[in-house]
Amino acid sequence: MVNIKRWLKHLFMPPWRWRTAFPSATLTAIEEAISQSERKHRGELRFVVENSLPPMHVWRGRTPANRAQQVFADLRIWDTEENSGVLIYLLLADREVHIVADRGIARRVAQTEWDAIASSMQQAFQRGDFREGVQAGIECITKLLTTHFPADSLNPNELPDRPVVIKD
């Protein structure tokens, strides 16, 4: 069953909307937060914001959760030495956050913990606090990864820290 309200939201989402939530200064602050975070653990974080989905994808029932899985694969976040990649995915049209952890981390951190962080971020986004929501989410993820994947002497940066914006 198609959710017409959701479909219309994606159809009429202005293509520039992501810029109001994530201006250049905010993207730079997120990049720096990821860089600082990764110095404390062996995980690799990626933050991706997608403005909206093509209306036909919404019509066919594509959910933010399965889109997050696809983005995780497309960006090769799984391609780290310790299978320690973590995706923070925001579908702006739905203001829905999903955190996808690679199998090395998923063995140690339950999905319920990721879901709690995502929920907290979503609450901040509902208030329009995009920068603070992402930074608070990264802080929570840092605490988890520092506990389960503490940094060691060999701690290469395997994935780019710069946030990805998917505009189409």
Disulfide bonds with the S-S distance in Angstrom:
none
